[in-house]
Amino acid sequence: MGAKVLHVFATFGKGGPQVRSAALMGRFPRGTTHFLVAMDGNTEALSLVPRGVTIQVLPPPGEKGFFKTSKAMAGLFRKVRPDLLLTYNWGAVESLAGAMAAGIGKVVHHEEGFGPGEAEGTFLRRNLARRFLFQGASALVVPSRVLQRLARRKWKVPEEKLHYLPNGVDLERFHPAESEAAGPLKVGFLGGFRPEKAPEVLVRVFRRASLPPEARLLLAGGGPEEENLRREVRRLGLEERVEFRGNLEDPAPFYREIHVFLLSSRTEQMPLVVLEAMASGLPLVSTDVGDLGDMVSEENRPFLAPPGEEAALARHLAELAGDPELRKRIGRANRKVCREKFELEARLSAYMDLYLKVLEG
């Protein structure tokens, strides 16, 4: 009988960690059964799980509050008795307490980044909770150097438990267009419309850059801030220049349609959309958060700015908008970095090596 692997996510919407997790499910040994708990009930990313993977969705606990939720998760773990438990982010942290109570010893926890509440800095109470709960995990995985330093300094995670595993990108799926997109300049963003992404800044930067009137801003994604974002578009009189594309089933063609990728996040760690844009041969104008400065090519670094520096972002966008050759040069350099450092198969293999090591004890 194959192994039982239980995944607990705060949400299983189509974000970077969920995309990676779905791909990894297809790499476990034949006969593995996967169980999934999405704490908010969102299982949209199930469509990304490869065919042939055996996966069962379990209902999230109905209880609220840390202790009640932890107790409910402990009961679930005693029932399923997973051979390997994979947990993701603060939204699933009760699972670590539940695992301790249920005697589940093979646990890998993933810290991918922070929500709006910790965009400006982590909370002392949460740091203390992490410090205690991470003791029960076999391993802690972080995708960025920023989180690696935080795990050492504030969460006191021992070096033997701490694993820096950066994300990867499929260079065959995400590739440059055969020739730069024709027609008027198109600036694009793809991601969640959430407070920590500061999506309204995208619109203000686009307007402030004073681009030609035919230039367009393409916004792909969705989330709780969409109505506020649409309101900002109307306030600035940009209804004819901003296009909302919704959630994309396949994002790869979107990158080949645009000329510049724009990111305005207040907090990130190692965003997958940045790797996808880089692999697609695009230059980026972005806030300098998380590992962005280490991810992009040396040629692209001057086009990063601190969060909140809308004027600087607008200047960078205007410079790239007016120089097609500069865009091409930076785009080529960004793709080269992806080929050398972030090739997907190598990165997924590193995750699987860790999972199998923990699973086999």
N, C-alpha and C positions, 0 to 999 in steps of 0.2 A: 504494500500500500504506500502511495506517495505521501510527501510531506503536506502538512496543512499550514498555509501562510495567511495570517490575518492582517489586513491593512486598516488602520483607523485614520481617517482624514477629518479635518474640520469641515471641508467641503470637497466633493469630487467633481467640481466644475472644471472647465477646460483651461487650467492654468499650467504653468511650467512644471511644477512637481507632479501633477497628475499626468501630464503628457509623458514624462520620463517613467513614472511608475507603470503606466499602461504598457510601454515598450518593454520594461524589465519583466513584467509578468510572462511575456512570451519567451523569455530566456531561462526560466526555471526548468529543472529536469522534468521530463515527461512523467505524468502521473501526479504532479503537484496540484492540489486544490487550493484556490484562493478564496478568501472571504473578505468582504468589504463592508465597512461601516462608515457612512458619511454622516457626521454629527448634525448637519443641517438638512439632511435628506436629499441633497443635490447630487445626482449620479450622472450628470450630463457626459462626463468623460468616459463612461462605459463604452461608448461607440468607438473609442480609440484602442480598446483592448484587442489584441490580435485574435483572429479566428483560431479555434482549437484550444484556447485557454478555458479551463473549468473555473468558473467564478460564481460565487453565491453572494447576493447582497443581503445583509442582515439589517434589521430596523435599528435606528438610533435609539438610545434610551430616552424615555419620556420624562425622566426626572430632571430637575433643574438644581443648580448649585453644585459646588465642587464635591462635597462629601457624598451626596446622594448619587451623583453621576458616577463617581469613582466606585461606589458600592455596586451600582447597576452593571458597570463594565466588568467588575470582578466576577459577578455572576455569569456574564456572557462568556468570559474567558474560561471559567470552570466547565461550562457546557461544551464549548468548542474544543478546548485543550489544544491551541495552536502549537505547532513545532517552532514557529518563528512569528514574532509579533513586530510589525513595522508601524510606527506611529509618526505623525507629521504635524509639527508646529504646536503653538500654544493652544490652539483650538481643540486639540486632542490630548492635552496634558493629563486629564483625569485618567486616561488609559494607563499611564505610567503608575499611578497610585493603585489602580485596579489590578495591574499586573503583579505588583508587589504583594497585594492581599491574596491573589489567587495562586501565587507561587510560580508565575511564568518567568522563567529565567533567561530565555533567549529573546532579547528585545533590542531592536535598533530604532533609535529615535532620530528624526530628521528636523533640524531647525533651518528653515529656508529664508526667513525674514520676519518682518513685523508689520502689523496692521496700523491703522491710523492712530491708535492710542499710544503707540511707542515710536511714532515717526520721528519725534524730536529727542528721544532717549528712552532707555528701558526703565521699567518701574522696579524699585527696590524690592517690593513684596514678591513680584514675579521672579526676580533674579534669585531671591532666597528659595522660592519654591522650586525653581529649576535646579538650583544647586543640590537640593535634597533629592528630588525625584530622579535626576539623571544618574544618581548613584545606583539605581536599580536597573539601568540599561547596560547591555553588553557593549554598546557602541553608540556614539553620537556623531552624526554626519552633518557637516556644514558645507555649503557650496562656495563660500567666499572667505577671503583672508580676514575681512572685517569681523565676521562671525567667529572665525577661528581664534582671533585675539580676544574677543569678548568671552568666549567659552573658557579660555585659560584664566583670564583676569577676574571675571565676575562670577562665573559659574563653577570655577575650580574643578573643571573636568580633567582627570588624569590624562597624560599624553597617550597612554596605551589605549584609551577609550576614544580619543578624539581623532576623527578622520575628515580631512579636507578633500572633498571630491567635487570638483567643478563640473558644471553642466557641459553637455556636448550638443552638436548640431549636425544634421544630416546634410552633407555638402552636395549630394546628388539631388535631393529634393529641393533644397534652397540654393539657388544659383542665380547669377546675374542674367538679365535679359540679354538676348543676342545683340541688341543695340539699345542705347539709352531710350527710355520711354519717350515717344514722340508727343508733340503737342505742347500745351502750356505746362508750366512747372507744377508738379504735384508734391505736396508735403504730406507725409502720412504718419499716423499713429495706430498701433494695434495693441489692445490690452483691455484691462478692466477699468470701467469708469467708477473708481472708488476714491474716497477722500485722500488716501496716501499717494495716489497717482497725480493729484492736482490737475485733473483734466481741463479745468477752466483756464489754466495757464497756457495750454496749447493754443487756445483761440486768441488770447490776448497777445501772445508772442507773434502769432501769424499776422495779426493786424498791425502790430507795432513795427514789424520788419519792412513795411511799406513795399510789398512785392507788387509786381505788375497786376493790373486788375483781372487778368485772365488766370492768374495763379489760383490753385485750389488746395484746400486742406481736407484730406480724407481721414475720417475717424472710424476705425473698425473695432467692434467690441460692444460691450454693454455693461450695465451695473447700476447701482443705486444712485449714482450721480448723473445719470443721463438726462433727466429732466432739467436739473440745474445747468447742465452743460448746454442744452438746447436753449434755455432761457438766456444764457450769456451770449450765445450766437445771435439771438434776436436783439439783445440790448446793443450789441456792437454793429448791427446792421449787416451781418455777414451771411444771411440766409442763402444768397445766391452763390457763395464762394466756399461754403462748408458742406461736405457730403457725409452723411451718416450711413455706413455700410452694414451695420449690425454685426452679429456673430458670424464668423466665416467658418464653413466646414473645412476648407483647405486654405490656409493663409498664404501659402507659397506664391501664388500668382499676384497677390496683393503687393508684395514687396517689389515684384518686377514691374509694377505699374507706376511706382512712385520714384522720385528723384532724391529725396532727403527723408530720413526717419527722424522724428521729433519726439523727445521724451521729457516730461516735466516733473517726474516723481519727487516727492519729498523724502522717500526712503526706498531703497532697493538693496539687493545683495548681489546676485548674479543673474539678471533677468534673461530668460530664454529669448524673448523678442529681440533683445539686442544682438544675441548671437545669430538669430535668423536674419536680421537686417544686415549684419556684417557678412554673413555667408552669401547673401544675395547681392553683394557688391555695392552696398549703399554707404554713404557717409552719414554720420549721426550728429545732430545737435541735441545735447542732453544736459541735464543737471548732473553734477559730479557727485554721485552718491554710491555707497557700497563699493564694489570692485570695478565700477565703470572705467576709472582711470587706468586700471591694469588690463582690462579686457580689450579696449579699443587699440588700434594701431597708434604708433607714435605720431603719425601724420594727423590723426583725428583728435588727439588730446587737446589741442588749442581750442576746440569747438565745444568743450565742456565748461559749465559755469556752476557756481554754488546754487543750491535751492533758493528760490525767491529772487534771483537776479534776472528778472524778465528782460531788462534792457540789454544785458549781455547776450542772452539767448537770441534776442531779436537781431542783434548785430551779426552774430554768427550765422544765423539763418539767411540774412540778406547777403552776406559774403558768398556763401555757397550757392545761393540762388543765381548770382550773377557770374559764376565761373564754372561752366560745364567741365572744363579740363581738370580743375581742382576736385570736383566731385568724383570724377572717374579715378583720379590718382588715389584719393583717400579710400574709395570703394575697393580698389584692387588691393590696397594695403590691408584693409580690414578682412577681406576674404583670405588673404595669405596667413594672417594671424589665426583664423579659424582652422585652416588646414594644418598648421603647425602645433596648435595647442588644444583645440576643442573639437577634434574629430569625434563623431558620435560613438562609433563602435568601441574605440579605446576607452571612452568615458563610461559607457555602459558596462564594459568588462570589469572596470574597477569596482563598480557597485556590486556586480554579481560575485566577484571574488570575496568581498566583505560579507555579503549575505550568506554565501555557502560556508564561509569560515565559521560564522556564528551558528549557523544551522547544524553543522557537523560537530560543533563543540570543541 
